[in-house]
Amino acid sequence: MTTDSVVKRRANLLGSLWMITAMAGFAIEDSFLKAAADTIPVGQIMILFGLGGVCVFAVIALAHGQNLFPRAVVSRPMRIRVVFEIVGRLFYTLAIALTPLSAATVILQATPLVVVAGAAMVFGERVGWRRWTAIVVGLAGVLIIVQPGTDSFSVLSILAVLGMLGFAGRDLASRAAPASLGTAILGLYGFGALIIAGALFSIWQGRAFVMPEMLASLYLLAAIAVGTAAYSCLMRAMRTGEVSAVTPFRYTRLLFGLALGVLWFNEQLTLSMMIGSGLIVLSGIFIMWRGRQAAV
């Protein structure tokens, strides 16, 4: 084995560990937000969580000498990104607050499938029939979980689907975003979109803000700390190893989300959820494998 192979292998291993850490952090962040939603209005949670994230990423950006208000943030791709960020943040936060954490986490894992389909339709990227088949199978997994047209169907389950579509749109818009914008600036404006989403939902809901109890305040602070740390780990992962080697470990978020849903919130895993999640994960991994084969 050559020296370059050893270095690449170690980088991929380290990148994978960063990715697993990031996914664990995001699952824990979701759990803290869900717990806080028991006593704090969802709109208020989004505003406070967004403010915390904005402050953290503003400090990071300033520490790296970055301008917080570059002209590129008002470019068309960034405006589109903010709209999708608002949609994704709003509906996914509502999903984890009002529906089982395990179900919302599983549905979110379909995001890469929609991103690949969107990249083909929007950017003209080549996607063969095998990957299109995998996309259809993965989306069928989402339908199995949501179960439309059955007695088990809940309108609230659509919240996670809308959140997933919003995040997929955000990721697609991020591809077109100006390269001059660093990850800290993207994170700052991403959390800024969460503030807007929270304000809009608060106006629509018409529910008065409350003074958070001590435990709920700690949940929010922990969510901010863990969420921003997880975002940093994600960026570290994507910059350490090969994307094709590191990205599949995104699906470990599903395992962490399911475990926290069962152990913390006493949720029950149904057969349909297990089958649907299996289809989503297998489809996603196959799509990434095919993409790597096509690039070789």
PyMOL commands that set and color helices and strands:
alter all, ss='L'
color gray80, all
select helices_A, chain A and resi 3-36+42-63+71-74+76-98+101-108+111-122+129-146+157-176+183-205+214-240+243-265+271-295
alter helices_A, ss='H'
color red, helices_A
deselect
rebuild
show_as cartoon
